[in-house]
């Protein structure tokens, strides 16, 4: 009689070249990622306390750390699969859960079921956007993002709150329906196939036209003078740039087809 031998549990190895995680992780980029995670978590606490201005600012601070960790990892050659996965989990908290709770407490709570559905759909679509990015990380086009990046979507929500306070708003907003619509819109844009410029190949270390330097200086001065307004316009225009670009491309294709059909008709006459 054959006795079935107990099977040993499979040993889990990270994706990164099959090397065990016990060899260690890179401290600097992961500490920066952790700081962004802390900022996102504090935004949740501030939202629960109805301190919406602080909650919005914490999300933007998390965005700064999110920009730094990847660049520091590339500059110091400390990019790792662990860092990529950890960064995505931190982004889900800072740019998915925290903005969802902020927009719900600030504007969507009076909508009851529709309100929490919109906020939860935003967080869910953010998670799907991050998962898709991780799957396509090695093969994705570097010049463009597919779908609205989750930090940009969070930036739209955070800067909308900041602009509301800048123009004299207090407490919760009264434009509940508009906020409900743009929350659903942001969720849809994150999981869409619309392309957004990634700014990864802007060429900051190469020669650029002189007018571009003047334009950057003017924008920086405006940012210092009116940070809430300039940040809101920047995030809003970036979120709209994808649909506008797609509309332009579709219109151009339509006009090209019309011209080809007209040429064929002229030739057949």
Secondary structure, 3 states (H helix, E strand, C coil): CCCCCCCCCCCCCCCCCCCCHHHCCCHHHHHHHHHHHHHHHHHHHHHHCCCHHHHHHHHHHHHHHHHHHHHHHHHCCCCCHHHHHHHHHHHHHHHHHHHHHHHHHHHHHHHCHHHHHHHHHHHHHHHHHHHHHHHCCCCCCCCEEECCCHHHHHHHHHHHHHHHHHCCCCCCCCCHHHHHHHHHHHHHHHCCCCEEECCCCCCCCCCCCHHHHHHHHHHHHHHHHCHHHHHHHHHHHHHHHHHHHHHHHHHHHHHHHHHHHHHHHHHHC
